Amino acid sequence: MTELATPNAYEALSDEELRARVTALEAEAADIRARGLSLDMARGKPSAEQTALSRPMLDLVSSTTPLEDDGAVVDNYGTPDGLPSARRLAAQILGVSPDNVVVAGSSSLNLMHDLVCRAFTNGVAGQKPFWRQGEVKWLCPSPGYDRHFRITEDLGITNVAIPLRADGPDMDKVQELVEGDPAVKGIWCVPKYANPTGITYSDEVVRRFAALRPAAPDFRVYWDNAYAVHAFGDTDDRLLNIFDALAQESAGSLVYEFGSTAKVTFPSSGIAFVAADDHDMAEIRAAFAVERVSAEKFSQLAHARFLKDLDGVRAHMAKHAAVVRPRFELVERKLTEGLGGLGVAEWSHPHGGYFVSFEGRPGSARRTVALMADLGVKLTPAGATWPSGKDPRDTNIRIAPTYPTLDDLAAALDVFVVAVKLVAARLVLEARA
Amino acid sequence: MTELATPNAYEALSDEELRARVTALEAEAADIRARGLSLDMARGKPSAEQTALSRPMLDLVSSTTPLEDDGAVVDNYGTPDGLPSARRLAAQILGVSPDNVVVAGSSSLNLMHDLVCRAFTNGVAGQKPFWRQGEVKWLCPSPGYDRHFRITEDLGITNVAIPLRADGPDMDKVQELVEGDPAVKGIWCVPKYANPTGITYSDEVVRRFAALRPAAPDFRVYWDNAYAVHAFGDTDDRLLNIFDALAQESAGSLVYEFGSTAKVTFPSSGIAFVAADDHDMAEIRAAFAVERVSAEKFSQLAHARFLKDLDGVRAHMAKHAAVVRPRFELVERKLTEGLGGLGVAEWSHPHGGYFVSFEGRPGSARRTVALMADLGVKLTPAGATWPSGKDPRDTNIRIAPTYPTLDDLAAALDVFVVAVKLVAARLVLEARA
C-alpha cells in the first residue's frame, strides 16, 4: 500500500491535546480489559451457521447408496484420479476439462505441499530436483497466505516478497525475476479474493502470467483458486481463466491450479483438487501413485451428489453469502465510524473471500495485535501475511470476520478501533519525544 | 527360502517321458487359452462381500448427528491430531496410548511416504536431511511389499534386500547393518501376517529390534502393522508389542508404527494412523502442521461410531474371516492336490493377512507369471516383492486370493497348477538340452 491519502489527525494536535487523547484512550482500554473478553478474529473459518448449510450432504451416502460412479467402484481401491462425478464437479469449479483434474484428499494445501516437495525431491519436467540445484527462490505476493509461505520456507527455499497491488502482483517485478533468474521456480498466487486483501487479479495480470517465458523450465505458477465461487455481495469479481489465457500463448507447461470445497461444504472435510495441462498431469499422477493407492472416495461421492454441478455450487454459495455479507458490512461500518477521516489506517473492501486487509501507520501492526491480545481479542499474528512473518513496514493486520457471531464481531471491532487509535496516538507522541 | 525338501519329480523322468509330459501340459494350456479367461489374483483387495460388511457404517453419520467429539469440533478446522474417539480406537488397535497416536487421512502408506519424504527434505531428530548426507540406505526384508520399496527407491535411497525368514527378518544381518553403517536410516517391516509371506515376527525378533543401537541417530524402524487384527482362521498369531519391548530398553526414539482400517472397513476410505514415542510424535506433528490445517474428520467419526473399540474391531473382523477363510483353504487344497509331492514348489500357510507366498524353482517365477497372463489370469508381476522388482533367484510369486469369487479363484488356481507344472517341466528339459 502507498502512503495514506488522509493526513494523520493526531499530528494536528498540540502536545497537551495529544497526551490527553492518549490518557482517554488508555482509560477506554482499561475498561475493556476489565471486562475480561475472549474473542477471536484470527483465522478464516466459516461460522457454525455456515457449516450447518452443508449438513444435508451427510444424508446422501448411506448403506443403501449404490457405490458405483460411472463405472468406478467407490468402496474399494482404484480410480486414483478421483471419482468421475467428483472430477466433473471440480472441473466445472475451475473451468477446465475433467481429464485435466485429479481429486484427492480433503486439503488443497496438502496437494500444493506434495507438489513442492516432489519438485524438491524428484524435480519437475525432467529437470534436476531442487535439492541438486543450489539456491531455489519462490515469489510471494505480499501480503499473502502464511501457510503458502511456510511450505516453501520449510524446505529451505528463499521466499521473495513481491508487492501485491489492487489488480494483482507487480507483474513487472514478477516478469523480471521469472524470466531473468533460473533460480526462481515458483510463485504463490490466490488470484481471486486474495488472502488477505480480497483483490482479484485483472485480465491484464492474468494475461501477463500466461505470457511468462520462465528462465527455468521447472518454474510453475501455483494458482490457488481457493475462493473461485466465494462472492458474498451483489458483485462477483471476474477472474480470467488462466488456462484460456494460456491457450492464446504457444508456451509450454506453466500452471498448477488448485481448489477445494473447504469453504463450500466443510473445512478439513471438503474435497481438494488440482488441474494442469496434459504433460503436467501425467507427472502429477505419477507422483501421487507413489504416495497412495487411491484417495478417500465416499466424501467425493457425497460432494458430487450434494453440489451436483456449478449451478448447484452457486446456489449453495448464495446461502453462505447471506450469512457472511452482514459480517463484512459490519466491519466496513465499524471501521468507517471509528477510524474514518482520522488518517491512521486504510482497509480493503472485498466482494468475496474471507478477509479484510487492514493497513495501519508504519510500526503499528505488531503493537496493535499485542494490545488486542491484552484486551482479550485474538488476531492473526502481525507479519503473518509476509514471508517469514516479517512485514517490512509493520503495517498489515488480517481481519477474519466470518467465524465470530455478529455480536462478538461487533464487540471485537469496537475494541479494535480503540486499540488502533491508542497505538496511533502513542506513535505520534513517541515521535515527538 | 532354502532349497525345496522334496526332489523334483520331473528330474526322475526319462527324456522321452519328460517331452511327453511337456506336450501334454502344453495341450492343457492350449485348452485353457481357448477358453478366453479373464481372472485376477494380483492385488490384495477385499472382495465385494467383505466391503459390504461395513456398509452399516455409512448410516452412522447423518445430518442429525451431533458433530462434536469429546469437545472437538467435527465440521470445522481444528484437532490436527485427529478426533479423540478415533485416536482412542487407533491406539487400541496398535496397543499404545492415544496421546502417542495421530489419525490423519485414509492411507497409512501416505503417512509413511510423508515421513520418509520429511526425513529426506528436513531430517529426523535434529540430524541433517537425507539429501545432505550422501548415500542413504534402507533395509527391505524380502520378499516384501512393493509399495514400501517404491517409496524409498523413488527418493533415490538405496534399497538393501534382507532375507525374510519364518520368524522375521534375518536379525544378525539387520543388526550388523543398522549398528555398523550410519548410512542405514530405516527398515520396512510388516511384522504381522507379512506381505506376502504371511509370517509373524517372533518375540525374539521383536526384542532384537527393540534392542538395536543404530549407528545413525536418525534411523527409524517403519513398523507397518497393517494386518494387526486380520486373522482369518482359528489361530491368531501373537505379535509382541514393539513399544512394550522398547520399554524394557533404555534406548532413544526408534520406531514409527502405522496402521489403518483399509482392510477393516473400506480400502482407500478407511482411517490411517501413526504412533511413536513422545519425542518422535512432536516431530511428526510439526511435519504434518506444514502439510495441512487438519485432516478429514467425518470418516474418523463414522469409524469410531462403527467400530467403537478393539472388541468391536474383533467382532467385525470375525465377519471378514468367515468370507476370507474359505479362499485361503481353497488355495491350500488346490496347490496341495495339484503340486504336492512334485518337488517343484513350496508355499506359505498363513493364519491371517491377504497373501500366500509361492516359491517355485529358481528361474521359474517370471515365466510362470507371463504364462498365466497368456492364459488369462493376472498375477502380481514376478519380482514385485523384491527391491527394484528384482527377485535374485526368480522364485517368488505373490498369490492374492481374497478379491475373486470362490468359483473364479478355483478356476485361476487350476490354471496356476498347469502353468507351474509346465514351466517346471520345461526348465528341466531345457537344462538337459
Interface residues (C-beta under 8 A of the other chain):
Chain A: R43 K45 P46 A48 T51 S54 R55 P56 M57 L58 D59 V61 S62 S63 T65 L67 V74 D75 N76 Y77 G78 G105 S106 S107 L109 N110 H113 D114 C117 F120 T121 N122 W131 R147 R150 I151 D154 L155 F266 P267 S268 S269 V290 E291 R292 V293 S294 A295 E296 K297 F298 S299
Chain B: R43 K45 P46 A48 T51 S54 R55 P56 M57 L58 D59 V61 S62 S63 T65 L67 V74 D75 N76 Y77 G78 G105 S106 S107 L109 N110 H113 D114 C117 F120 T121 N122 W131 R147 R150 I151 D154 L155 F266 P267 S268 S269 V290 E291 R292 V293 S294 A295 E296 K297 F298 S299
